[in-house]
Amino acid sequence: PQDKRGLYGAYYVSRVEDVCVVDDVLAVEGEEYDLEEFEGYSMEKDELESVVGSPWKLRLRLADEEGRGMQIHCRMSEDYLDIRKGMNVVGILLSTSREFVKLAAMTDFCVLDAVGGPVWVGDYPYLDKDKFLRTLGENGIADSLVDIIYDDNDYYEEEEEEEEEEFYDDDDDSRDDDYDSDDNNLEEGDTGMLQKLK
């Protein structure tokens, strides 16, 4: 039976299985282009959009540690040129089912270890980027995937450094008000999502 709590959210922690470019989301494998072929690409000068009115699309194939795959598309951007196979990716999936039998929606995805810092993949910025990265650090997901150094980096503004130091204090029991730590822990035997959101 359907759960009646509304939407459930869960982290989808995965790796890039393949990344390519297509002219249409329905394009088959033989119609895919290697991302390397788009060196020097810019959204402002998208040749396909100037000819047919529709831009190139990034196609990203992801898989988690349980082998569950997902394919996503979004408008191609110069920000995506450094994405490579094997990079770590985290996003949030939404479902009306506690077991996530069917997805209702998904957020933009963060490629954590892209060159130059995290790259956000998606047509719409659903997530508060700074808060999302801070939360990944607090709950240990980021540390389990890649060694992200939060000091002296481009992810946060300098004026937030004092707040971050307090947030990562091992002796500090405080948590972001938007998350309930009692609701975040997966029960033993759950279906692979590392953490569930409130």
C-alpha positions in Angstrom: 0.0 0.0 0.0 1.0 3.6 -0.6 2.5 5.5 2.3 0.5 8.5 3.4 3.2 10.7 4.6 3.6 12.6 1.4 7.0 12.5 -0.2 10.0 10.6 1.1 13.5 11.7 0.3 16.7 9.7 0.1 20.3 10.4 -1.0 21.3 8.6 -4.2 25.1 8.1 -3.8 26.6 6.8 -7.1 29.4 7.0 -9.6 29.5 8.0 -13.2 29.3 4.9 -15.4 29.3 6.8 -18.6 29.0 10.4 -19.8 28.3 11.6 -23.3 26.4 14.1 -25.4 23.2 13.6 -27.5 21.0 15.8 -29.7 17.8 14.3 -28.3 16.9 12.5 -25.0 15.6 9.6 -27.2 18.9 9.1 -29.0 20.1 5.5 -29.0 23.6 4.4 -28.1 24.9 4.7 -31.7 23.9 8.4 -31.7 25.9 9.4 -28.7 28.9 11.7 -28.9 32.0 11.6 -26.7 32.2 14.5 -24.3 35.8 15.0 -25.4 34.5 16.0 -28.8 33.0 19.1 -27.2 36.2 20.7 -26.0 35.7 24.5 -26.2 31.9 24.2 -26.2 29.8 27.0 -24.7 26.1 27.4 -24.2 26.2 30.8 -25.8 27.5 29.4 -29.0 25.6 26.1 -29.2 25.6 25.3 -32.9 22.8 22.7 -32.7 20.5 25.3 -31.0 21.3 27.9 -33.6 20.3 25.4 -36.4 17.3 23.4 -35.0 16.3 25.5 -32.0 17.2 22.8 -29.5 20.5 22.6 -27.6 22.8 19.6 -27.1 22.0 17.5 -24.1 24.4 15.9 -21.5 23.6 12.2 -20.9 24.9 10.9 -17.6 24.6 7.2 -16.6 25.0 6.6 -12.9 25.1 3.5 -10.7 25.2 3.0 -6.9 27.1 0.4 -5.0 24.1 -2.0 -5.3 24.2 -1.7 -9.1 21.0 0.3 -9.4 21.4 2.6 -12.4 19.9 5.8 -13.5 20.2 7.8 -16.7 19.7 11.6 -16.6 19.7 14.3 -19.2 20.1 18.1 -19.0 21.1 20.9 -21.3 24.8 20.7 -22.2 27.0 23.3 -20.5 30.7 24.2 -20.5 30.6 23.4 -16.8 30.2 19.7 -17.6 33.3 19.3 -19.8 35.5 17.9 -17.0 33.1 15.2 -15.9 34.7 11.8 -16.2 33.7 8.1 -15.7 34.2 7.0 -12.1 33.6 10.4 -10.5 31.4 10.4 -7.3 27.9 11.8 -7.6 25.2 12.6 -5.0 21.6 13.7 -5.5 18.3 13.4 -3.7 15.5 11.2 -5.0 11.8 11.7 -4.0 9.1 9.1 -3.9 5.6 8.6 -2.4 6.7 5.1 -1.4 8.9 4.4 1.6 10.6 1.6 -0.4 11.2 4.0 -3.4 9.4 1.6 -5.8 8.6 4.5 -8.1 10.3 7.9 -8.2 8.2 11.1 -8.0 11.0 13.5 -8.7 14.8 14.1 -8.4 17.0 17.1 -7.6 20.0 18.3 -9.4 23.1 16.1 -8.9 26.5 17.1 -7.5 29.6 15.6 -9.0 31.8 15.9 -6.0 35.3 15.3 -7.3 35.2 17.1 -10.6 38.3 19.2 -11.5 38.1 22.6 -9.9 35.4 21.6 -7.3 31.9 20.3 -7.3 29.9 20.4 -10.6 26.1 20.6 -10.4 24.2 18.7 -13.1 20.6 19.6 -13.8 18.5 22.1 -15.6 17.1 23.6 -12.4 18.9 24.4 -9.2 16.6 22.7 -6.7 19.2 22.4 -3.9 20.8 25.0 -1.7 24.3 24.2 -2.8 26.2 25.4 0.3 23.8 23.8 2.7 23.8 20.5 0.8 27.6 20.3 0.8 27.7 21.2 4.5 25.2 18.5 5.3 27.1 15.9 3.3 30.2 16.7 5.4 28.2 16.5 8.6 26.6 13.2 8.0 29.8 11.6 6.6 28.8 10.9 3.0 31.3 13.3 1.5 34.2 11.9 3.6 33.3 8.4 2.6 33.6 9.3 -1.1 36.3 11.8 -1.6 38.7 13.8 0.6 37.0 17.3 0.4 38.9 20.0 2.2 36.6 22.7 3.4 39.3 25.2 4.4 40.6 27.6 1.8 38.5 26.4 -1.1 36.0 27.8 -3.6 32.9 26.1 -2.2 32.1 28.6 0.4 32.5 32.3 0.9 35.2 33.5 3.4 32.6 34.9 5.7 31.2 31.4 6.3 34.4 29.9 7.5 33.7 30.6 11.2 30.3 29.0 10.9 31.7 25.9 9.2 34.3 25.4 11.9 31.5 25.3 14.5 29.5 23.0 12.3 32.3 20.4 12.0 33.3 20.6 15.7 33.3 17.0 16.9 32.1 18.1 20.3 29.2 20.1 18.9 25.9 18.3 19.0 24.1 20.9 17.0 22.5 20.0 13.7 20.9 21.9 10.8 17.3 22.6 11.7 16.1 21.3 8.3 17.2 17.8 9.2 16.2 15.4 11.9 19.2 13.2 12.9 16.8 10.6 14.4 15.1 10.2 11.0 18.3 10.1 8.9 19.7 6.7 9.9 18.9 3.7 7.7 17.6 0.6 9.4 19.7 -2.6 9.0 18.6 -4.3 5.8 17.4 -1.2 4.0 17.7 -1.1 0.3 21.0 0.6 -0.1 20.3 4.3 0.3 23.0 5.5 2.6 20.8 8.0 4.4 17.1 9.0 4.4 15.9 12.5 4.8 13.1 13.7 6.9 
